[in-house]
Amino acid sequence: MRCKLGARPAWKNEHFKSRLRIDRAIDGLFAEETKCCAAELGKKLKRGYEKCNEQVDEDLLNGMSL
């Protein structure tokens, strides 16, 4: 079956739509996973920063210079 110049066969349109749905689903999952990882990293960094500040405060109280 030959198509007119510029026309797409129906299967190519379906293939394109399927690829688009898959790409959007992957993008959604990636965005969600990125947010979760960023939140977890933020928690770890904050906890690490607080521990670092506690150590600095203890060193200053003990008279140690940084």
Phi, psi and omega in degrees: 000123181260143179257154174291156180303126178092347180270148179254141173293155183300322182294329178291323177296315178297318179299315180298316180296320178296315178299319180297316178297318180296315179300317180294321179295317179296316178300319179297315179295318180297317180297318180295315180295321179297318179297317180297315180294320179295320179295316179296317179296319178301318178297316181294318180294319179296316179297319179294321179294318179296319178296320179297315179297321178298319180294317179298316179300317179296319179297319179294321179294327180276358177084013179275142177269153180271000000 
